[in-house]
Amino acid sequence: FELTTTRMTTSSYHHCLLHVLLLLLTQTQTQTLALATTPPHPPPRRSYLITGANKGQGLALCRRILSEFDDTHVFLCSRDVEKGHLAKSSLLSSLRDPSHPNPFDESHIDVLSLDVTSQSSVDAAASRVRSILTSRPQSPKFTGVISNAGILWGYPLPRLLDVCATGVKRVLDAFAPLLRCDGDGDDDDDDSKRIVVVT
């Protein structure tokens, strides 16, 4: 509106000015309230890929990582994906705590089909990890690779080498580049990232 001071009394002028100031103050308070009530985005979860994770030592590693740190996520890799989902269910039932301020849920675990003796299986798993790291609103931050899949004595030597030597190389060749660029194509100089080979 337009103020015509020549025709307004001092009282009317002050009344209008007060009204304008109240409008401005209300608008500022509304904007401040909106900013204050918008929850901050939580930091991305640190994500670890673990091969041979559906049982034994691999499953124990998943449980340890998830139980000790709230901000973690695991790619639970299993040659048999059904066994991987059973392992995920086992982890969920053992780790859920309704009284915890940040309840544990299934978004902390992604099951991947991964056979370290098959290049196509490893490549497909790497593609899936890359997709998860770049497509979710709160994508996890790829932080570590734990090459745990292996077999013990009692197998022919070529089979042992394929799993415990060549298989490890396949996994590291596929996933180390994702650690370097965090899956998004940009270089990442985070020196806290790790590759662990269980022998």
N, C-alpha and C positions, 0 to 999 in steps of 0.2 A: 504494500500500500504506500501511498505518498503522503507525507506529512506537510500540511500547509500551516506553518507556524504563525503566520500573520493572523489566522482566524482561530487559533487554539489558545485556550487558557493555559497557564503554566501547569495547572493540575492535570488537564487532559493530556498535555504533552508528556508529563512524567508517567501518567498511567499507560500511555502507548509504549513509551520507552521500556517500562517495566515488563509489559507484555512481551515485547520483542526479546528482551533478555531472558525471560522465563522460557520462551520457545527455544532459544539457542541452548540454554542450559539443559533443558529436557532432552534435546536432540543429542547433545554431547554425552549425557548420562546414559542414554539408550545405546549409543555406539560403544561406550566404555563397558557397559554391562554385557553387550554382545561379545566383545573381545574377551572379557573375563570369564564368560561361561563357555567359550569354545575350548573343548579339551585339547591340550597339546598332543601332537602326534608322538606316540612312544617311539623310542629308538628301535631300529630293526633288530630282529633276533639274530644271534650268531648261529650260523648253520654249519653242521658237520655231516659229511657223507661217510658212511661206514659200510664196508662190504662184508658179506658173510654175517649179517647182523640179525638173522632170524632165530639164532640159538647160541648157547655157550658164551664164549668170551665177547663176541660181537654184540649180542643182546645185553650182556652186562655193561658194556661200554655205553650203549644207548641209555640204559637206565641211569648210569652214573652221571652222564652229561646232563640229562634232563632233570634229575632230582637235585643236583647240587647248584644249578643256576636257573633262575626264572626266565632269563632272556635267551634261551637256547631252542634250537630246532634241529631235528635230525632227518637225513635222508637214510631210511632204513633199507638197505639193499639186500635182496635175497634172490638166489637162483630160481627158487620156487615162489612165485608171487603169493600163492595162497598161504604158504607158511609165513611169508612176510606179514600178511594181514593178521594172521593169528598172533604173531609176535607183537604187532601194534596193539591189538586188543588186550593182550596180557600187560603191556606197559601202561595202557590207559587205566586199567582197573587197579593197578598197583600204585600209580602215581597221583590219582585224583584225590584231592583233599578239599571238601566243601568249605572248610573254615579258612582256607588260604586266601589272602587278599587278591591274588591273581590266579584264579583257578586254572588248573592244567586242563587243556582240551586237545582234541585230535588235530588241531592246526599246528601243533608242535611236531608232528610226525608225518612225513610223506614216505610211502612204501614204493620202492622201485624194483622192477624186475631187472636183475643184473647177473649175468653169467660171465665170470672173468675169462673163461676159455673161448668166448664167442665175441669177435670184434663187432659184429652187428648188434649184439645185445649191449655191449659197452657204449657204442655210439648212440643207440636209442636212449639209454639212460642219461647220457650226457646232454642229449637234446632236450629231454624232459626236465632236467635240472635247470638248463638255460632258460627254458620257458617259464618255470616257476619263479626263477630269480628276477625275471623282467616283467611278468604279467600281473602279479598280485599287487593290490593297493599298498599293502605293507609287506613287501617282499623281504625274505630273510637275507642277511649278509653272509655270503659264502666264506667261511672262515677256516675250514680244515677238511682234509681227506685222510681217512684212516683205512689203509689197505689191510684188512683183517682176514679175508677169505683165504682158506688154505686147507690142505689135507695132510694127513700124517703118513708115516711109513705103512707099507702094505700094498701100495699101488705101483704099477709099472713106472719106471723112471721117466719115460716120455710124458706120462700123465702128471706126475709130480712136477716136472719142469713147466708144463703148460699152465698148471694152476698157480704154483708158488713162485715162478720166475717170469715167464712170458705174460701170465695173467696180471701180475703186479704192474708190469710195464704198460700193458693196455690201459689199465685204470689210470695210471699217472699221466700217460700221454693224453688221455681224454679230459681229465679233470684239472690238471695243473693250470692249463690256460684259463679256465674259469676262475680259479683262485686269483690269478694275476689281474684279470679285468673285472672280477666280481660279476661276471655274467652279462654285463651291460655293454660291453665293447670298449669301455674306457679303462685306461690303466689305473690300477689301484696300488698305492705305495704303502699300504698297511703292513707293517712288519710283524704283526701279531699272528699272522696266518701260518698254518703248519700243515706239513704232510708227514704222516706217521705210517711206517710199514712194520706190521707185526710179523716177526719171523719165528 
